[in-house]
C-alpha cells in the first residue's frame, strides 16, 4: 500500500493545484468530478480488488489530463495553443488528447477486469469487447456533455468545448476509440506481464 500513498498524494496535489486560479469553478468542477468519483471508487474497492500498479499510474495520468483541462478549459491549454500556432491548426486540440486518454486508460481497466475476473472463456473476445466498452464510455460522456450544455446554457460551453467544430462529438469518440485500440494492440503484452507479476 505504501507506493499507492504516493499516487494518492500526487492526486491530491494535482487536484488542489488545478483549482488555484482556474478559469472558472463551474467548468473546473465538471472536468475534475470524474477523477474524484474514480478515486473514491478505487479507495472503497481497494481491499477487495487491487489493480496492477501500472493501471493505477495510468489512472493518475488520466486524472492529470482532467486537472489541466479543468484548470484552463480544454480550449485554452497554453501548450496546445502554442502547438496550434506553430502547426497552423484551426483550434486548440488538447481535448483530442483528453479523449485519446479517455479511450486508452479505460481500456487498461476494462481489460484487466476481464482477465483477472475470468469473464470470458474464449480470450480472443477480450480485445474486441474492451474496445466496445470504451466506445460506450465515450458515447455516454458525450451524452453527459450534451445534457450539461443544454441544461446550463452559456455556462456549459467551456465544458462542451466544440470550438465551432460541428463534428467535435464524432471526432471525440473517434479519438477515444483510437486510444482503446492502441492500448489493446500495442501494450497488451506489457500489461499481461504486470498482471502476472502482481498475481
KELO-207489 format. One record per residue (C-alpha): residue number from 1; z, y, x. Coordinates in nm, 2 decimals, always signed. Each point is the difference from the previous one (the first is absolute). Last residue first. Layout:
N
R  k  pz  py  px
R  NUM  Z  Y  X
...
//
This chain:
199
R  k  pz  py  px
R  199  -0.92  -1.24  -0.06
R  198  -0.02  +0.34  +0.17
R  197  -0.22  -0.12  +0.28
R  196  -0.23  -0.17  -0.25
R  195  -0.03  +0.32  -0.21
R  194  -0.08  +0.22  +0.30
R  193  -0.26  -0.25  +0.12
R  192  -0.16  -0.01  -0.35
R  191  -0.02  +0.38  +0.01
R  190  -0.18  -0.01  +0.33
R  189  -0.24  -0.25  -0.14
R  188  -0.05  +0.20  -0.32
R  187  -0.06  +0.33  +0.17
R  186  -0.38  +0.05  +0.00
R  185  -0.13  -0.16  -0.32
R  184  +0.31  +0.03  -0.23
R  183  +0.09  +0.35  +0.12
R  182  -0.35  +0.14  +0.01
R  181  -0.06  -0.13  -0.36
R  180  +0.31  +0.18  -0.12
R  179  -0.10  +0.33  +0.16
R  178  -0.35  -0.03  -0.13
R  177  +0.14  -0.04  -0.35
R  176  +0.22  +0.30  +0.04
R  175  -0.30  +0.20  +0.13
R  174  -0.20  -0.11  -0.31
R  173  +0.28  +0.09  -0.24
R  172  +0.01  +0.35  +0.15
R  171  -0.38  +0.02  -0.01
R  170  +0.00  -0.07  -0.37
R  169  +0.27  +0.26  -0.08
R  168  -0.16  +0.27  +0.22
R  167  -0.34  -0.04  -0.16
R  166  +0.00  +0.35  -0.17
R  165  +0.10  +0.15  +0.33
R  164  +0.14  +0.35  -0.06
R  163  +0.29  -0.03  +0.23
R  162  +0.11  -0.32  -0.18
R  161  +0.36  +0.05  +0.10
R  160  +0.17  -0.16  -0.31
R  159  +0.34  +0.10  +0.13
R  158  -0.11  +0.35  +0.08
R  157  -0.15  +0.03  -0.35
R  156  +0.32  -0.11  -0.17
R  155  +0.15  +0.34  -0.04
R  154  -0.33  +0.12  -0.16
R  153  +0.05  -0.22  -0.30
R  152  +0.32  -0.20  +0.00
R  151  -0.08  -0.28  -0.25
R  150  -0.37  -0.03  +0.08
R  149  +0.06  +0.00  +0.37
R  148  +0.29  -0.24  -0.02
R  147  -0.20  -0.25  -0.21
R  146  -0.30  +0.02  +0.23
R  145  +0.21  -0.06  +0.31
R  144  +0.17  -0.29  -0.17
R  143  -0.33  -0.16  -0.11
R  142  -0.12  +0.04  +0.37
R  141  +0.32  -0.18  +0.11
R  140  -0.08  -0.28  -0.25
R  139  -0.35  -0.04  +0.15
R  138  +0.14  -0.01  +0.36
R  137  +0.25  -0.26  -0.10
R  136  -0.28  -0.21  -0.17
R  135  -0.21  +0.03  +0.31
R  134  +0.29  -0.12  +0.21
R  133  +0.05  -0.30  -0.23
R  132  -0.37  -0.09  +0.03
R  131  +0.01  +0.03  +0.38
R  130  +0.29  -0.25  +0.01
R  129  -0.18  -0.22  -0.25
R  128  -0.30  -0.04  +0.23
R  127  +0.20  -0.05  +0.32
R  126  +0.24  -0.25  -0.16
R  125  -0.25  -0.21  -0.19
R  124  -0.09  -0.21  +0.31
R  123  +0.36  -0.11  +0.02
R  122  -0.05  -0.26  -0.28
R  121  +0.35  -0.10  -0.10
R  120  +0.07  +0.36  -0.10
R  119  +0.33  +0.18  -0.05
R  118  +0.17  -0.14  +0.30
R  117  +0.28  +0.26  -0.01
R  116  -0.06  +0.06  +0.37
R  115  -0.38  +0.02  -0.02
R  114  -0.05  +0.20  -0.32
R  113  +0.29  +0.23  +0.08
R  112  -0.14  +0.07  +0.35
R  111  -0.35  +0.07  -0.14
R  110  +0.14  +0.24  -0.26
R  109  +0.20  +0.20  +0.26
R  108  -0.28  +0.01  +0.26
R  107  -0.25  +0.09  -0.27
R  106  +0.24  +0.27  -0.13
R  105  -0.03  +0.16  +0.34
R  104  -0.38  +0.00  +0.04
R  103  -0.09  +0.12  -0.35
R  102  +0.22  +0.31  -0.02
R  101  -0.07  +0.05  +0.37
R  100  -0.37  +0.05  -0.09
R  99  +0.12  +0.22  -0.29
R  98  +0.20  +0.23  +0.23
R  97  -0.28  +0.01  +0.26
R  96  -0.23  +0.11  -0.28
R  95  +0.26  +0.26  -0.11
R  94  -0.01  +0.15  +0.34
R  93  -0.37  +0.08  -0.06
R  92  +0.01  +0.38  -0.01
R  91  -0.33  +0.11  -0.15
R  90  -0.37  +0.07  +0.06
R  89  -0.01  -0.15  +0.35
R  88  -0.14  +0.21  +0.29
R  87  +0.13  -0.24  +0.27
R  86  +0.21  +0.26  +0.17
R  85  +0.10  +0.18  -0.32
R  84  +0.10  -0.31  -0.20
R  83  +0.18  -0.15  +0.30
R  82  +0.20  +0.32  +0.04
R  81  +0.09  +0.00  -0.37
R  80  +0.09  -0.37  +0.06
R  79  +0.25  +0.10  +0.26
R  78  +0.14  +0.28  -0.23
R  77  +0.07  -0.22  -0.31
R  76  -0.12  +0.23  -0.28
R  75  -0.17  -0.22  -0.27
R  74  +0.26  -0.27  +0.02
R  73  +0.29  +0.23  -0.08
R  72  +0.17  +0.15  +0.30
R  71  +0.35  -0.16  -0.02
R  70  -0.09  -0.27  -0.26
R  69  -0.30  -0.11  +0.20
R  68  +0.21  -0.02  +0.32
R  67  +0.27  -0.20  -0.18
R  66  -0.26  -0.23  -0.16
R  65  -0.16  -0.09  +0.34
R  64  +0.36  -0.04  +0.13
R  63  +0.07  -0.25  -0.28
R  62  -0.31  -0.20  +0.10
R  61  +0.13  -0.01  +0.36
R  60  +0.34  -0.12  -0.13
R  59  -0.18  -0.28  -0.20
R  58  -0.19  -0.09  +0.32
R  57  +0.33  -0.04  +0.19
R  56  +0.15  -0.20  -0.28
R  55  -0.30  -0.24  +0.01
R  54  +0.02  -0.03  +0.37
R  53  +0.37  -0.10  -0.03
R  52  -0.10  -0.30  -0.22
R  51  +0.12  +0.03  -0.35
R  50  +0.35  -0.09  -0.10
R  49  +0.07  -0.15  -0.34
R  48  +0.34  -0.06  -0.18
R  47  +0.21  +0.21  +0.23
R  46  -0.25  +0.28  +0.01
R  45  -0.08  +0.02  -0.37
R  44  +0.22  +0.31  -0.09
R  43  -0.10  +0.18  +0.33
R  42  -0.37  -0.07  -0.04
R  41  +0.00  +0.12  -0.36
R  40  +0.19  +0.31  +0.09
R  39  -0.24  +0.08  +0.29
R  38  -0.30  -0.05  -0.23
R  37  +0.14  +0.23  -0.26
R  36  +0.05  +0.27  +0.26
R  35  -0.35  -0.05  +0.14
R  34  -0.16  +0.01  -0.35
R  33  +0.19  +0.33  -0.06
R  32  -0.14  +0.17  +0.31
R  31  -0.33  +0.13  -0.15
R  30  +0.14  +0.11  -0.34
R  29  +0.31  +0.16  +0.15
R  28  -0.20  +0.19  +0.25
R  27  -0.25  +0.12  -0.27
R  26  +0.28  +0.15  -0.21
R  25  +0.18  +0.12  +0.32
R  24  -0.28  +0.23  +0.11
R  23  -0.17  +0.04  +0.34
R  22  +0.29  -0.14  +0.19
R  21  +0.24  +0.23  +0.19
R  20  +0.23  -0.30  +0.08
R  19  -0.06  -0.29  -0.23
R  18  -0.22  -0.19  +0.25
R  17  +0.27  +0.01  +0.26
R  16  +0.26  -0.14  -0.24
R  15  -0.23  -0.30  -0.09
R  14  -0.10  -0.05  +0.36
R  13  +0.36  -0.01  +0.12
R  12  +0.10  -0.23  -0.29
R  11  -0.29  -0.24  +0.09
R  10  +0.07  +0.01  +0.37
R  9  +0.37  -0.09  -0.07
R  8  -0.11  -0.28  -0.23
R  7  -0.23  -0.13  +0.27
R  6  +0.27  +0.01  +0.26
R  5  +0.24  -0.18  -0.23
R  4  -0.26  -0.28  -0.02
R  3  +0.05  -0.06  +0.37
R  2  +0.36  -0.07  -0.07
R  1  -0.06  -0.24  -0.29
//
